[in-house]
Structures are given as C-alpha cells and as structure tokens.
Amino acid sequence: MSKLLSLKQWLSLPEAAGHLQTIFNEQVTVADVLRFCTSGHLTLSVNFVNHGRAKLARKVPLLEAGFTLIPDLEQSDPPTVTIYGGEEVAAAFQEWLKLHPEEAAQITERKQSVVAILRGDAISTTECVTRGEGVSVLKGLWDLTMIGAERLDVEQRLQQETGGPEVELICLDGVLLSRPDGTFARLQAEFTADELPPEDVSSDASPEQRRMHEERRYYPAGELPSDAPMVVRPEALLEFIEAVSGGRSGRTLTTRERNNFLRIFVALAKQAKIDLKEGGKAAVQIEAAVLAAGFEGPKEKTIRAILAEARDID
C-alpha cells in the first residue's frame, strides 16, 4: 500500500478501480469493482455523510438467538412444524426445544401446525445476526454484508454501469451493515408524519415505553440512502490485492521484465565503475551505495545472489 493510500479513510469506486489498474497493469473499471463485490472477493462500504439510523445487532450462536413460534396458515393433521433456513437451522431448533420444554409442550398441547422463525439472520451454519434493539445514529464507514437488501443496491449500480436492466427484485430483510470490530447494524427508514399517527408519551412513562415509542417511528430500510455513497476502505482493497496476488501486494515479474531490470542493474554498476566480476567487493560497494541512498536494504548476502544472476545476463 502506498504511503498516500494509507492516509485515506476511503476511496471512491473510480479511485479504487484506478489503483487496481496500476497494481495489476490491466484495465479495471467501476463495473469490475462492483463485480468483485457481488462475487464475494472485495468488501464494499458506504459512507454516511449525513448520518443514518439503525438498530445495532450482534453475531450470536443460533441457539442463543432462539426462535419465535407462530401458527401456520395451512393447518394439517397431524400438526407439523415448518422451519425455514436449511438443515443447520432445523437442527438448532430441535436443540432449542430441548432447552425450552415449555415451548415444546405448547406445540403438543395446542395440536396445531406452527412456523418456527429464527430470531435473526443466519450468516453461517452455526451463527446468526440478531434483530437488534433500539435505534442508534450511524456515522462514517460501514461495510456491506451482501446478505440483505444492500446486495440489490450493488447489483443495481452494476447494471447502471454496464447498461443493463433495472433491478426490480425486493428484499424484505432490509439492509444489513457491519464493521470490522464485529458490530452489525440494521438500517432503518423513518415514517413521515402523514404515515404515522401522533402519539403522546406521558411524562411518567418508563424508559422501556419511551424506547418503544421511539422505535415505532422507524421500519427496516429497503435500500441504501442516496447520500451514502459506496466506497472502498484501503484495508479491504489491500486484502483483495494480496488475495489475487497470492499473498503479495504486487504482481510477479515475468522473465523478460526481470532480465530487463538486471540489464539496468549491470549498466548502472558500470557507470559507477563497479566491477561485477569481483563478487564480494562489488556486493560491499553496492550495499554502501544502497545505504547512502537512504534505503535499508537489500543487504550484502541478497546483493551477492543478484550479482550471480546479473553476471549471466546477455
């Protein structure tokens, strides 16, 4: 990562594309950056310029999140339990029933089919993100998890960049964001005054009543706000570069490029009147020149290895 890049908190999508183009010496467009995100290779973020509102959530085991049971609209005899979320969620539900015998008894006694709903969004075979409580103010950078409605926002931007069709899909789960410290946030939108009837809160209302009154003004946002631009954190960009480069932040030199650098090395040594045939002495002279130029390396041992290659260059 360049020194100037490390000083930036975020890069715009065109800046990220330009940096990748410089690193890999290939044409990279904003559409490519968006594709890297939709494929799960690059983490995109949003910058809440004018702040936002969200319910803060956390990642917990499936058992800790628990389940909510509601009557199934389609009753059957004998009664059934419908569980959404795959085999792992179903297995967690069976374990949860063992820990909550009163819920199991309720199913048996009522003799009605129910739907078991996980109190969160599964993000792995063992963990989920809770629904969150309270409404907090969001500031600065938040990462897109690509689990909720934010994925459709990225897809819509990609279609715009490539001249594709409008994305007409919807996601009822809302926008789910995260931060590197493990905090999650469920983005909220606010009802207008016309959409929400007024409701006074008495002066002696409890904190819980006040919290519920505040929360009723909000609902899960179906998309990112227009004043929260998509950006890329430098750390996320570096992780992507290292992953693509096999753990290196730059691309590997081809044989032709390496030979060209060795030829330049030999030419500069001749200009400095350093005889490369005198291996040990030449390595000491070059190391001294490197230190005089303000560099910490390479050291003499590494220079000797380079000299061995340079002497065989045509």
C-alpha positions in Angstrom: 0.0 0.0 0.0 1.4 3.4 -0.9 2.0 6.0 1.8 -0.6 8.3 0.5 -3.2 5.5 0.2 -2.6 4.5 3.8 -3.6 8.0 4.9 -7.0 7.8 3.2 -10.0 6.6 5.1 -11.8 5.5 1.9 -11.5 5.5 -1.9 -14.3 6.3 -4.3 -15.2 3.5 -6.7 -13.3 5.2 -9.6 -10.3 5.7 -7.4 -10.3 2.0 -6.3 -10.6 0.9 -10.0 -7.6 3.2 -10.9 -5.5 1.8 -8.1 -6.2 -1.8 -9.1 -5.4 -0.9 -12.7 -2.0 0.5 -11.7 -1.2 -2.5 -9.5 -2.1 -5.2 -12.0 -1.4 -3.3 -15.2 -4.8 -4.3 -16.5 -7.8 -2.3 -17.4 -10.1 -2.1 -14.4 -13.5 -0.3 -14.4 -16.0 0.6 -11.8 -18.2 -2.2 -13.1 -15.3 -4.6 -12.3 -15.0 -3.3 -8.8 -18.7 -3.9 -8.3 -18.4 -7.4 -9.8 -15.6 -8.2 -7.3 -18.0 -7.3 -4.6 -21.0 -9.3 -5.8 -18.7 -12.4 -6.2 -17.6 -12.0 -2.6 -13.9 -11.1 -3.3 -14.0 -7.5 -2.3 -15.7 -5.7 0.6 -17.5 -2.5 -0.3 -18.5 0.1 2.2 -20.9 3.1 2.5 -20.0 6.5 3.9 -22.9 8.0 5.9 -22.2 11.6 5.1 -25.4 12.9 6.7 -25.6 10.1 9.3 -28.2 7.4 9.4 -30.4 5.4 11.8 -30.1 1.7 12.5 -30.7 -1.0 15.1 -27.4 -2.3 16.3 -27.1 -6.0 16.3 -24.5 -8.7 17.1 -23.4 -12.1 15.9 -24.5 -15.0 18.2 -24.9 -18.8 18.0 -28.2 -20.0 16.6 -29.2 -21.4 19.9 -28.7 -18.1 21.7 -30.8 -16.2 19.2 -33.7 -18.6 19.7 -37.0 -19.0 17.8 -40.4 -17.5 17.6 -43.4 -19.8 17.0 -46.4 -18.6 15.1 -49.5 -20.5 13.8 -49.2 -21.9 10.3 -51.8 -20.5 7.9 -52.0 -24.0 6.4 -53.1 -26.4 9.2 -52.6 -30.1 8.9 -53.4 -33.3 10.8 -51.2 -34.4 12.4 -49.7 -30.9 13.2 -46.4 -30.0 11.6 -43.6 -27.6 12.3 -42.2 -25.6 9.4 -38.7 -24.3 9.7 -37.0 -22.0 7.2 -33.2 -21.7 6.9 -31.9 -25.1 6.0 -30.8 -28.2 7.9 -28.5 -26.4 10.3 -31.3 -24.1 11.4 -33.6 -27.1 11.7 -31.1 -28.9 13.9 -30.6 -25.8 16.1 -34.4 -25.6 16.5 -34.5 -29.2 17.8 -31.8 -28.4 20.3 -33.6 -25.2 21.3 -36.8 -27.1 22.0 -34.8 -29.3 24.5 -33.7 -26.2 26.3 -37.3 -24.8 26.3 -39.6 -27.7 27.2 -42.5 -25.2 27.7 -42.4 -24.3 24.0 -42.3 -28.0 23.0 -45.3 -28.6 25.3 -47.1 -25.7 23.8 -46.8 -27.3 20.3 -48.0 -30.6 21.6 -50.9 -29.3 23.7 -52.3 -26.9 21.1 -52.2 -29.6 18.4 -51.8 -27.0 15.6 -49.2 -26.6 12.9 -46.7 -23.8 13.6 -43.9 -22.0 11.8 -40.6 -21.6 13.7 -38.8 -18.4 12.8 -35.2 -17.8 13.8 -34.8 -14.5 15.7 -32.0 -13.3 13.4 -30.4 -13.9 10.0 -28.2 -16.9 9.6 -24.7 -16.0 8.3 -23.1 -19.4 8.8 -24.0 -22.9 9.8 -23.7 -22.1 13.5 -24.2 -18.3 13.8 -26.7 -15.5 13.0 -27.1 -11.8 13.4 -29.7 -10.7 15.9 -32.7 -8.5 15.1 -31.3 -5.6 17.2 -32.8 -3.3 19.7 -33.1 0.5 20.0 -32.4 3.0 17.2 -28.9 4.4 17.0 -27.2 7.0 14.9 -24.8 5.7 12.2 -21.7 7.8 11.3 -18.8 7.2 8.9 -18.0 4.0 7.2 -20.0 0.7 7.4 -19.3 -2.4 5.3 -21.9 -4.0 3.1 -22.5 -7.6 4.3 -24.2 -8.5 0.9 -26.7 -10.6 2.9 -29.7 -8.2 2.8 -31.1 -5.5 0.5 -27.7 -3.9 0.1 -26.9 -6.6 -2.4 -29.6 -5.4 -4.7 -28.2 -1.8 -4.4 -24.8 -3.0 -5.6 -26.5 -5.1 -8.4 -28.5 -2.0 -9.5 -25.3 0.1 -9.6 -23.6 -2.6 -11.6 -26.5 -2.7 -14.1 -26.3 1.1 -14.5 -22.5 0.9 -15.2 -23.0 -1.8 -17.8 -26.2 -0.5 -19.5 -28.3 -3.4 -18.1 -31.9 -3.5 -17.0 -33.4 -2.1 -13.8 -33.3 -4.4 -10.8 -36.9 -5.0 -9.8 -36.3 -7.5 -7.0 -37.0 -6.6 -3.4 -35.6 -7.9 -0.1 -37.9 -7.8 2.9 -35.0 -8.4 5.3 -33.7 -4.8 4.9 -30.2 -3.5 4.7 -27.6 -5.2 6.9 -24.2 -3.5 7.6 -21.2 -4.4 9.6 -17.9 -3.0 10.9 -14.5 -4.7 11.2 -14.9 -4.7 15.0 -17.8 -7.2 14.7 -20.7 -4.7 15.1 -23.7 -5.2 12.9 -26.4 -2.6 12.0 -29.9 -3.0 10.5 -30.5 0.2 8.6 -33.8 2.0 9.4 -36.0 4.4 7.5 -38.4 6.8 9.2 -42.1 7.1 8.6 -43.3 10.5 7.6 -45.7 12.5 9.8 -48.6 11.6 7.4 -47.8 7.9 7.6 -47.6 7.7 11.4 -50.4 8.9 13.6 -49.3 11.1 16.5 -49.0 9.5 19.9 -48.1 11.4 23.1 -45.8 9.9 25.7 -46.7 10.7 29.3 -44.1 12.4 31.5 -44.1 9.4 33.8 -43.6 6.8 31.0 -40.9 4.2 31.7 -37.7 4.0 29.7 -39.0 0.9 28.0 -42.2 2.7 27.0 -40.1 5.6 25.6 -37.9 3.3 23.7 -40.9 1.5 22.1 -42.4 4.9 21.2 -39.1 5.9 19.5 -38.8 2.7 17.6 -42.3 2.8 16.2 -41.2 5.8 14.1 -38.8 3.5 12.1 -39.0 0.5 9.8 -36.3 -1.7 8.0 -34.9 0.3 5.1 -35.3 -1.4 1.8 -32.3 0.3 0.2 -29.2 2.5 0.9 -29.8 6.2 1.2 -28.8 8.3 -1.8 -26.5 10.5 0.3 -24.4 7.4 1.5 -22.0 6.8 -1.4 -20.4 3.4 -2.0 -16.7 3.4 -1.2 -13.8 1.1 -0.6 -11.7 1.0 2.6 -7.9 0.9 1.8 -7.6 -2.1 4.1 -10.2 -4.0 2.1 -8.5 -3.1 -1.1 -5.2 -4.4 0.2 -6.8 -7.7 1.3 -8.2 -8.1 -2.2 -4.8 -7.3 -3.8 -3.0 -9.8 -1.6 -5.6 -12.5 -2.3 -5.4 -12.0 -6.0 -1.6 -11.8 -6.0 -1.2 -14.9 -3.8 -0.2 -13.0 -0.7 1.9 -10.3 -2.4 0.8 -6.7 -2.8 2.3 -6.5 -6.3 2.3 -8.8 -9.4 5.1 -11.2 -10.1 7.6 -10.1 -12.7 7.8 -12.0 -15.9 11.2 -13.5 -17.1 11.5 -10.7 -19.7 10.8 -8.0 -17.1 13.3 -9.4 -14.6 16.0 -9.6 -17.3 15.4 -6.0 -18.2 15.9 -5.0 -14.5 19.1 -7.0 -14.4 20.4 -5.2 -17.5 19.6 -1.8 -15.9 21.5 -3.0 -12.8 24.5 -4.0 -14.8 24.5 -0.7 -16.8 24.3 1.4 -13.6 27.1 -0.6 -12.0 29.4 0.1 -15.0 28.6 3.8 -14.8 29.6 3.7 -11.1 32.8 1.8 -12.1 31.9 -1.2 -10.0 33.4 -4.4 -11.4 30.7 -7.1 -11.0 33.2 -9.9 -11.6 34.7 -9.1 -8.1 31.7 -10.6 -6.4 32.4 -9.9 -2.7 34.0 -6.5 -3.2 31.2 -5.5 -5.7 28.5 -6.5 -3.2 30.1 -4.4 -0.4 30.3 -1.4 -2.8 26.7 -1.7 -3.9 25.4 -2.2 -0.3 27.2 1.0 0.7 25.6 2.8 -2.3 22.2 1.5 -1.2 22.6 2.8 2.3 23.9 6.1 1.1 20.7 6.5 -1.0 18.7 6.1 2.2 17.4 2.5 1.7 17.6 -0.1 4.4 18.2 -3.0 2.0 18.9 -5.3 0.3 21.9 -6.5 2.4 25.2 -7.9 1.1 24.0 -11.5 1.0 21.0 -10.7 -1.2 23.1 -8.5 -3.4 25.6 -11.4 -4.0 22.7 -13.5 -5.2 21.6 -10.7 -7.6 25.2 -10.4 -8.8 25.3 -14.1 -9.7 22.2 -13.6 -11.9 23.5 -10.3 -13.4 26.8 -11.8 -14.5 25.0 -14.3 -16.7 22.6 -11.8 -18.3 23.0 -11.2 -22.1 
